[in-house]
Amino acid sequence: MQFWTYEKRKAESSIEAVPPSPPGVMIALRTKKSLVLMVEYVKTWEPGQSRLLLLASREWRKTNPAASQLVALLFLFTLHSPPWDFVIEFPDLLPATWPPALEPLRKGCLTSWSQVVRTDGTSDATMRKSMLSMLEQRYSKPAPEQGLFAGMLPADVFAVLRSAMMQL
């Protein structure tokens, strides 16, 4: 028979209280030196890895809206469909307009999405088609300098995202 001592219970509860560390891909992402390098890195992610971006976006939605929206934009560059548990919420995680500081990336993102939309009748094809329609509706034109990202330089946008990611 094994007895539990107070010290042993305290040690176990303190181990359980330590939050899990972020997965390796998120650690590697936050070490990138620019937003462009972050974009290039997430393009190589598998669907399960890209889901981590949406989880971070959801977590930061109320506490850091700018970082939440930027990490949701990063998800777009993975070219994966949002997982089913994010399909309804995903448009709300994205910014209403494309951040002006990231204008050089906008057309490439939309072009890439238009190339991955399949025409078969699968549910994934239907979801991708509706996603492309939403993206084109929101982001087909350069955004005016207004809203959450107005006046931000690319370095400022990167700093907002990197700062939030360092807290993971």
Order of alpha helices (4+ residues) and beta strands (2+ residues): alpha-alpha-alpha-alpha-alpha-alpha-alpha-alpha-alpha
